[in-house]
């Protein structure tokens, strides 16, 4: 059963992780590379309770009979936690803190969401990255099939899409509960693991009726607004990042986004909250919005607010739609009324 048939279970997990994320548990998620020379995980003393699990291993290129025989011999003493002896690199995930047992149970359930094909895609992403570094000889690598490991690998994959580079940090942020919530919301929206762009048209040539600017914490809300707008306005009428992921994966993305918000959109809807003021990409989009306001083209900007957080350039006299008092359908209707 694929993700498309598990919307109810995904929603249950979203609600569960949402509840736990709001509690700000003591929980840290670290990753470690262990080589033949050792690594910091072998000497560090972790806070208890903790949970360590092998996420993947890179054994190396097997280009001789002797190396293959050595690999087979090492398989005989494989440890389910630390993996195959003699691996060139072992990549470990470590959870530590009071909430570790709870998260491990929830991660096992979340990792069980994926069917065989979806789990294989997550594993193949890791393997393909390792193999891309070997141009002449096919290296030997393995990914842990444990549901907890599958979920942690998926969290890192989600980070690589939403915050490129952060997935390679030693300490993974945000906390594992919040990160799981965001990753599940991605699954609920896309109903697939791979990037599923809705459009293949050249984004630089499109003129959008509406563009949305928001922090990731509000994606679940905004995606529902966009669904209503898309049904009413048609394909390629709304700039929503998940619809154009492949085209946004490019250098100089800042320049492209500036053009989209300033020149290629008739109306920019900005979802303002405390998180918006903290995000680098929101700050980049906000510069374009402020430029629109500065040019006195007020009819091209619409605010939706969730709190009273101070946003540079927004004043108390500025009008807005209350995102807490209005449903996503009502907000979408306000947007449609504005552009019509």
N, C-alpha and C positions, 0 to 999 in steps of 0.2 A: 504494500500500500504506500503510494507516494505522498509527498507533503500536501498535494492538492486535496487529498482525501482526509487530511488530519487537521483541518482548521479548528475543530472543537478542542482537540488536545493541545494545539498550539496556543489557543486562547486561554486554556486552563493554566498552562505554563507561564504565559505572559502575566496573568493575574497573580500567580504564586511568586514569580520573581519580582514583580512590582511591589508586592507586600514586603518582601525581605529587603529589597533595595532601599526602601523607605526607612528601614531600621538602622542603617549605617553600621552594619556588623563589622567586627574586627576580623577581616579576612584579606589576605594578600595572595596574589598569584604571581609567582616568579618562574622564569624559564632559565635553564642552564644547559650549556654545552659541555659534555665530558669527552675528552680526547684520551689517547693512550697515555698522555702525560698527566692525566687527572683533571681536576677542575674544582672550583670553589664549593660546589655542592658536597664534595667528599669531606670537607673539613668544617663546614658551617654547622652550627647547632641551631636547629629550627625550634621555634615556639611550638608548644603542644596545645591542642592536637594539630597534627599536620598530615598531609597526604602527598606522597611522591609517586609519579607515574611516568613511565617511558612514553613519549609521544611518537618519536621516530628514531631510526638509526640509519647511518650511512656506513656500510662496511668497507666500501672501496671497490675499485675495479678488479675484477677477477680475470686476469689475462694469462693465467698459467695453471697447469694441473695441480701444482703444489699449493697455490693459493686457494683453489677450489677445495682440495682435500683438507686444508687447514680450516676453512669456513665450515665444512661439514662436521669436523671434529668439534668445533666450538658450539655447534648447534646442540650437541649432545648434553652440554652443561648449561643450556639457556636458562636464565632466571626470568620469571614472568614480570618482575618489577624492573630489573636493570637491563633486560634484553640480552642480546647475543654477545658472548665474550669476544674480545678482539676487534670490536667495531672501531672504525676510525673516529666516528663522532656519534655520541648518543645524546639526543635532545630530550631533556627532562622537564616536566611541569611539576611545580611544587605549590601546594596550597597550604597556608598556615594561618592559624587564628582560631578563636573560639567557635566560629560558624563553619569550620571546615567539614565536620560530619554532615551537617545539614546540606551544604552546597554539594558535596559528593553525591548524596542521594538524589538531589534535584538534577545534577549534571548527568547522572546515569539515565534518568528518565528522559532528559532532553536529548541525549545522544541516541536514544532508542527511537527517536522520531524518524531517523533516516532509514530508508530501505537499503537493500544491498547496493543498488546502482548509485544512490546518493552518497552512501558511505564510501564507495569506491572512488567517487569524484573527489571527495575531500582528501582521501589518501593519495590519489594520483596527482593532486596539486603539489603535495610535498615531494613526491618522487620525481615529478617532472622538473621541479626546481633544482633538485640535486643532480639529475642527469644532464641538465643544460650546462652544468659546469664541466662536464666531461665530454670533450668533442670527439675523441678517438675511440674510447672503450666504454662500453655500457657498464655503469657501476651497479653494485648490489646494494639495495636499500630496502627497508621495511618500515611499515607504519602500524602502530598498535591498533588492533580492532576492538579493544575494550570500549564500550559506550562512553565512558568518562573521557578517555583519550580522544575519541572521535569528537566529542563536544568541545574539548579544550582546543583541538586543532581547528575546529570550525570557528571558535571565537577569534583565534589568531587570523584566520582567513577573512572574517568579517572586519577586523581591524585593518587588514591590508587594503580593503576596499574603501572603508570610510575614513581612515586616518593613515595613509601610506607611511611606512617607516616605524610607526608606533608598535606594530606587531613584532618588531625585532628588538624591542627594548628588553632589558633584564627584568624589570618590574613592570607588569602589565597594568595599565590604567585604562578606564576606570575600574573600580572594584569588580570582582567576578559576578556578583549579583546584578549590578547595573549593566555591565557589558553583556551579560546573558539576556537581559531584558531588551536591549537595543538589537541584539542579534535575532531574537525571536520576532521582534517587530518587523525586521527585514524579511524573515521567512513568511510572516503573515501577509506582508504586502506583495512579495514577489512569488510566493508559493513555489520557489525553486532555489537551488543553491547557486547556480551559475548566473552571471549577469544576463538578465532577460530584458534587453532594450525593447521598447515599444516602437521605436522608429529607426529607420536606416537612412533617412534623408540627411543631407549635410546640414548640421546644426547652424553653421555660420550663414546659411542662406535662408533661414526661417525667420518669419516675423510672428512673434507670439502675441496672442490676445492678452495672456496673463503669465506673469512669472512669479514664483513664490520664493521667499527668502526666510529661512527658519533654522533653528539649532536642531541637532539630532534628537534631543530629548522630546521634541514636539512632532517627530516624524509620524507617529501613529495618528495623531490628530490631523496633521496637514495632509497625509495621504488620503484620508477619507474626504476631505474638502476637494482635493484634486480629482478623486474618482467622480464626484458629482459634476465638476466643471468639465472633465473630459467627455462625459456622456452628453453634456449639453452643447459643447463647442466643437467636438470632433478631434481627430488625431492631429498632433503637432500644433495645437492651439495653446497649450500650457507648457511652460518650461518648468519641469520637475526633474531633479537630477537623476532619479532612478530610471527615467525613461530614455536617458541618453548616456548611460554609463561608459560604454565603449568609446564614444567620442570625447568624453570628458577625461579619459585616461591619456593625457598628453602633457608634454612640457608647456610652460607658459600658459597654464590654465587660468591664471589670474587675468591675463589680457582678454581671453575669450569670455570669461564671466562678466568683466566690465562692459564689454560690447553688448552682451545679451541683456543685461539689466538697463543699460543706458540707451541703447539704440535699437534693440530688436524686440522690445516688449512695450505694448500699449499701456499696460497697467502692472505695476509691481506691488504685490501683496506681501507685507512684512509682518511676520509673527513675532512680536516682541515679548521678551521675558528676561529674567535674570541671566539665564544661560546664553541668550543671544549676545549679551554684552561681553561675554568672556571668550567667545569662539573666534579663532583667527579668520576662518573663511567667512563667517558672518560679518566680521569687521571689514573684509574686502568687499563684500556685497553692499554693506552699509555705506561705504564710500561712494559707490555708484548712486545709491538712493539719495544721499545728501547732495550730490551734484545735481540730481533731478530737482530736488527741492530748491536748491540755490538758484536754479534757472527759472524758478517760479512756475514750474509746470506741475502745480499741486494736484491736478486731476489725474496724474499718472502714478500716484502713490496712494496706497490704502493701508492703514494700520489695523492689526488685530492684536490686542494685548491680553496677557494672562496674569500680570502682576504690576506692581508700581515700581519696578526696578528702574534705576536711572540709566537712560540711554543718551549718550552724547548727541545732541542735535534734536532731541525730541522734547517738547515743552508741554507743560500742563494744559495749555490751551489747545493743543493739537487733538483733533477728533480721532476716535478709534472705535472699533467693534470689540465688545467684551467677549473674549474667547471662553470665559468661564460661564457666562450666562447664556450663551448661544450655542446650539448644537452645530456640528460640522455641516449639516444640511442647511441650517439657517445662515451660517457664514458664507457658504457657497452661493446661496441665493442673493445675499448682499453683494457679493462680487459680480454676479451676473447682472444684477440691477445696475451696478456702477458702470460696467462696460457697455451695456445697452443704452 
